[in-house]
Amino acid sequence: MMPSPIHPDKPENYGENKDGNCKQSKDIPDSDVCEDRTSLRELWWQFISETTCHGFGRVGTLRRNKLQGLLWLLFLITSMSTIIWFLVDEFKSYYSYPYLSKTSLETFQRMPFPAVTICNMSSKNKSRSSKTEKDKQYWFSVSTLAPFSSKKVDWNDSYYQENGYFLPSSAEEEFNMAMDVSKFILVSSFDFMNELVFEPVLTSIGVCYTWNGDGKVTTKMSGSLYNLHLVLDIHRELYEAGLTTTAGVKVVVHEPGTTADPINQGFVVGPGVSALASVTKKRLTFLPYPFKAFQDGHCLDTKAGDFVNRFYPQPYSVGACKKNCFSELIYQNCGCVHVSDSVGNRTVCSRFQFSECYVKEMVKLLYRDVQSDNQCNCPYPCEHVTFDVMVSTNQFPSDIFAQVLGSYLNISEERIRSNFLEINIFYDKLYYEWIRQIPKYERIGDVLASIGGQMGLFIGASVLTMMEFVEILCLMFIFIVKRLGSKRGNSLQDIEA
């Protein structure tokens, strides 16, 4: 619809000189110039008077009341500047991929129980690992006690050559030197069901024992009276020098199907102690790229179609990644890997290589890892499960129980107090906490709703209001094109004349 030629707010002499005549232009009739210039202004003034955008109509009072018009012009400029600032900020926020955190509780009638791995602080049985003093000297040299001894292993001694110290180690050899599980785990039950099966597993600290590694066990009970109950005998008299200087066990509660990392995970229980371990399960779900799941980077989307798990059949984890990375770095310098590292068909370190190269390189890597984590690219997975464990302890056993147990096993009460311990691992509640990130803008409608809210608040504009601005711009563009075409036509006529 073309605008009307007369605007109610336009003064009578609008578009004229002070003497009432149209502005002159050489060789162009005054009526044409006056009509053209008045039409452009009329388009704008009609838009101001008819637009549904708040404030524009009030600016029209500038012709009748300058103070009122200037105030409304100031209000309009302020509102327009504010909405532009909000729009820019909204688009910047959208392309920064913001997210929100959502927490919910997932309940079960029968809840899957986690895997539990038990490690004796000395994984080796001294009666099997050390036949002579020279064997003891070797284990001492690769233990945490090595700095306290001035004695060094004499590798020129033929004893070490004759007893396989220069041959690659094997998993079978490690299992043969381990504590006997039947003598280590004396009592085991789950929800009052006995005869639990613990599978031996080879870890970075030696042989440990895992129960429910396949995750088939479930429970409908919670509380310290139920779930997993263990009584252990650590046999500290058979301890070999190793990576720890304490007596007791390391317990790791972890997701079934994963390998425990007893060096970096778990809690410890010493002899003469009864431990109650209350377990709470948490599921963490982060948003993959391009969202920044963490302040300093992205998570690894293990469910992406192009993801390749180098640790199959074990799931990806930061611990598995770092262990593999360290193993590769040590292999480059030592030419061998630890017996617990499953890295292809690479050579396993002999005891000589383990002592003279592997241990030293591992210490260097751990030191560099503390200083900077750039040596291994091991991002957190976008989804993983954790188990928070709260442990409380009490003295074990009571005097009466020590007497009864000592009489039953034909051992002294002193040995019971210095070697026996009790562990109860149980769910606090039959639900887990699911913490997940969700996009702040899940649909384009969320962005439009936010923009529309800001525009409605400051200038009362809607989508139809925006179309009014598009319409006036189009009309003004058409007008200018026609005017330029008219001038070009007049110029050609002058040339021909």
N, C-alpha and C positions, 0 to 999 in steps of 0.2 A: 504494500500500500504506500503510495507516494505521499509525502508530507503536505499539509495544507500551506498555502502561501503566506498566511498571516499567523503570527504567534502572539498570544495575549500579552506577554511580557515584553515584546519588542517595542522600543520607542518609535514614535512616528517618523523620525529622521534616520532610522536605522539603515545603514548602507549608503548614506549620503554625506556630502561635504557640509561644512558649517553653513554655507550659503544655500543649502537645500538641494544642490545638484548632485548627480552621480559623479563619481570619480572619473576623470578623463583617461582615455587610453588612445594613443595615436592610431588613426585609421580604423578604429573599431567603434561602432555606434555606442553612445552612452547608455542607451536602453539595454543593449546586450550585456555590457559589462556589469551594470547594476543588477540585472536579473540573475547573472551567473553567481556573483558574489553573494547576493542575498539568498540564493537557493542553498549554497553550502552552509551558510550560517543557520538557515531555517532547518536544515536536516539535524544539526546538532541541538538546537534549542527545542525542537520537537521531541528529540530523543530524551533530553533532560526532563521535560515535562511529563512524558508518558512512561518512562522506564519504571519497572517494579523494584529496582535496586534502591534501597533506602538512602536518603540524603541528597540525591541528585536533584530532585524537584525543589528542595529547599534552597539549593544554590541559585536557582532562578530568581530568587528574591533580591539578588545582588543589584538588579536594575532599578528596583523600587526602594530598597533599604540596604545601603552598602554595609553598615555594621552587622546587621542580621545575616546578610549574604556571606560576608567574610568569615563570620563565626561558623556558619554551616560548611563553608568551604574548608576551613581548618579542621572541623570534625570529620569531614569526608576524607581529606588527605590523610589524617591520622588513622582512620579506620582502614583505608586502602593500604597504607604502609604496613599496618599491623597484620592484615590478612596475607599480604605478600610475604612477610617475614615468616608467618606460620606455615604457609604453603611450601616455601623453600625448606624450612625445617622438617616438614612432614615428608617431603621427598627424600631428603638426606637420611632421615630415619628409616624410610622404607628400604633404601639401597644399602643400609648398614646391616640389614637382615636381623632385626631385633627379635627376641624371643621372651617367653614367659615360662616360669617354672610351675608345674602342677604336681601336687602330691595326692595320692589316693591309697586306699588300703584294699588289698586283695585277700579275701578270706577263703578258707578251705574247711571242708569237713574232715578230709584226710590230707595232711600237708606233707609233701616230699621232704625227706630228711637229708641234710647235707652229708658229704663224705667227710670222714675223720681220719687223719693220718697221725700216727704216734711214732715219735723218734726218741730213742734213748740218747742221752747226751753223749754217750760213747757208743757209736754204732758197731764197734769192733770188740770181739771177745778176746781178751788178752791171751787166754789159753790156746787160741787158734791162730792169732796173728803174730805172736812173738814166741819163737822156739828158743832163741838165744838172746844174749845181751846185745848182740849186734842188731837184731831185729828191733829191739826196744829203742836202741839208739837212733835207728832210722825214723821210727814213728815219732820220737821226741823231736827230731830235727824238722819235721813238717807240721808240727803242732804249734799252738799259740805259746807254748812254753819255750820254744827254740831260742828267743832272745836271752833267756836266763841261763843258758848253757854255753860254755866255751868249747865244748867238744863238737867236732865236726865228723861227719861220716867219711871214712877213708875208702873212697871208691876204687882205690888200687888193690884193696883187699880181695882176694880170690873168692871169698865167701859170697859176696854179692853177685859175682858172675855165675857162680855155681848154683845159686838159689833163685835165679830168674829175675833179678832186679833190673836187668837191662832189656828184658823182653816186655812187649806190650801187655798191660794189665787187661783183665777181662771181668765181665759182670759175674761170671761163675765164681771167680776168685773172691769177689766182694761178698757174695752171698754165703760162701763157705766160712768167712771170717766173722759173720754177723752173730748177734745174740740169738739164741734159740727162742722163737716166739712163744712156744708152749711154756717155757720157764719165765719169760718176760711178762706175758699177759696171763695172770692167774685166774681172774674172774672177769667175764664179759657178759652183759645181758642188755636187751633192748625191750622196753615195755614188758619186763618180766619173762622174756623169752631168751633162753640161754643158747650156747654153742654158736657164737658169732664167728664168722670166717674173716680173718685178717690176711690180706695179700701182701707179700713182701714187695717193696718198690725201691728202686735205686735212685737216690737223690744226690744232691751236691754235697751232703754231709754224710753220706753212706746209706746203709740199708734202713728203711723205715717200714711201717706196716699200716696199710690202708684198709678201712672198713667202709662198705657201701660205695665203692668206687663207681658202680654202674647206676647208682641212684634209684634202685628199685624199692627201697624201704620207704614207707610212709607211716604217719602216725596221726591219731585223732586225740592224743593226749598231750598236755603241756604241764610244765611245773617240774620242780626238782625231784619229785617222787618217781617220775617216769623217764622215758627215753633211754639214753645210753649210760650205762654204769660200768665202770672198770676198776679193777684192783691190780696194780702192777708191782713187780719186783725188779728193780733196776740192776741188781747184782753189781754194786759199785766196786766190789773186790776184783771184778774182772775188767774194770775200765782200762782202756788203752789211751795213751796220750793222743789228743785230737784237737779239733778246732775250738772246743769250749773248755772252760776251766771250772765248770759247775757240775753238780750231780743232780740228776732228775730226768725229766722228759720234756720234749717240745711237742705241743699239740697244735695241729693245723686243722681248722674247720674250713672247708672249701667246697666249691661247686663240683658235683659229681661229673666225671669225665675229664677233669683237669688234673694236672700233676701238681702236688703240693710243693711249695717253695719254703722249706723249713728255715733257711737262712734269714729270709726277709719277712716271713709271716709266722703267725701263731703266738701262743702264750706258753709259759714254762710253769711246771709244777715240780717242787722239790720233794724229796722223801720226808716221811713223817707228816704229810699234809693231806687233808681232804679238800678238794677243790670243787666248787659249784660253778659251772660255766653256763650262764644264761645266754642263749643265742637269739639274735634278731636278724631276720633276713631283709635285705634291701635290694631292690632292682633299680638300676640307673639307666635311663635312656636319654641320650644326647642327640641333637640335630646334626646331620652330616653337612659337609660343604654345600653351599657357600656360607652357612651359618658358622659363627665362631662359638663352638661349644664351650671353650675356655677362653679366658681373657687373652692368653698368649698364643692361641692356635686352634686348629680344627681337630676333631676326633676322626678316627679311622672307621669308615663304614664297612664293616665286615659282611654286610648283607648285600653290598653292591654286586652287580653282575660281573664286573671285571676284577673283583677282589680274588687274590690267590693266597690261600693259607699255606705258608711254608712249613707249618708245624702239624699238618694233618697226620693222624686223626685227632690230635689235641687241638682245642680251639685256640684262637689267637689270644694272647694276653701280653701285658707289658713285661711281666716277669719272664715269660718264655722268649719274648723278642730280645730282651737284654742278655739272657743266658746264651742265646744263639749268636748274638752279636759279639759278646766277649769270647765265645768259643772260636769264632772265625778270626778275630784279631790275635788271639793267642796262637792259633794254628799257623798264622803267617810268620810268627817269630820262633815258635818251638817245633813246628812240624807235626804236632799231635794234639789230641783233645782229651778231656777228662772222660773217664769211663762212663759217667752218667750222661754225657752229651751225645745225643743221637743226631749227628751231623753227617749224613751220607755214609760213605765207606771210608772215612778218614781214619788214619792210624791212631790208636789209643796210646796215651803216654805210658811209658814204663815208669817204674818207681824212681829210677834215676832221672828221667826227664821231668817227672812231676816235682821232684825235689829241687833240681838245679835250674829249671826254666819255668814250668807252669806256675808254681807258687809265686815266684818273683814277678812274672808278667801280670798275674791276677792282682797282686797288690798295687802295681802301677795303674792298672785299669780302674780299680776301685778309687784310687786317689784322684785320677783325672775325672772320674764320674762325679765326684763330690765337687770338684772345681768347675766343671762344665759338662753339660749333658749332650754336647754336639757330636760326640764320637759314635753314638748310636741313635738312629732315628726310630724311636719306639713310641708312637702316639697312643693315647688311650683309645680303646674301642668305643664305638658309639653306644653300645649296649653291653652291660655286664652286670653280674650279680655279686654282691658282697655279703659277708656275714659278720655282724658286729657281735663281739663276745665280751660279756661282763663277768669277771671272775671274782669270787670271794672264797676265802680259805679258812680252814680251822685245823686244829691239831688232830693227827691220825696216827695210830688208833687210840681209843680210850684204854685205860688200864685193864679193864675187865676183858675187852676184846683182844688186847695184846696177849693176855694170859691164855685165853681160849685158843687163839690162832697159833700161838707158839707151841702149845701142847698138841694141837692137831697136826701141825707141820713138823714137829720135833726140831724146832729152832729156837734160839734165844729171843727174848723180848727186845734186847738191844739191837739185834740184827733186823728185826721187824721195823723198829723205829728209824733205823738208818738206811733202809732199802725199800720199804713198802710205801705206797701212796694210793690214794683213791681219787677218782675223777667221775663226776656226774655232768654230762652234757645234755642240755634240754632246751626245748623251745619255751620262750617266755609266753608267747601268744601264738595262736594258730592263724596268723596272717602275716603278710609281708608288706612293707612300705614301698610303693612304686613312685619314684621321683623321676619325672620326665620333662623335657623341654618341648614347648609347642610354639610355633611361629606366632608372633604378635599379629601379623597380617596373614591370615590363612586364605583369604579370598580377596579379589580386587574390590569387592563391596565393602570390606573393612576400611580400605584406604579412602574410598569415595565417601563413606559415612563420616569419617574423621574430617575430611576436607569440607564436606557439606555442612557439618556442624560448626566449623570455624567461620565459614562464609555466612551462614545464617545468623550467627551471633554478632558479627561485626558490621555486615552490610545488608543483611536480610536477602541474600541472593540465593537463587536456585538454578537448576539446569536451564529452565526456560529463561531466567534472567540472563544467563550467559549467551543464549541464543539471540537476545535483544542486542547485546554488544556485537555479536557476529553480524547481525543484520545491518546495524548502523555502519560498521566498517565496510561491509560490501557495498552499501549505497554510496558512501563517500568515495570508495574506489571507482565505482561506475561513473560518478559525477566527474571525478578528476580526469578519467580516461576520455570522457566525452568532451570535456573542456579543452584538453590537449589536442584532441582531434579537430575541434572547431578552430583553434588557433592555427593549426597546420593548414586547414582549408583556406582560411583568410589570407595566410601568407602566400599560398599558391596563387590566389586571385590577384594579390598585389603584384606578384612577379609577372603574371600574364598581362596585367594592365600596363 
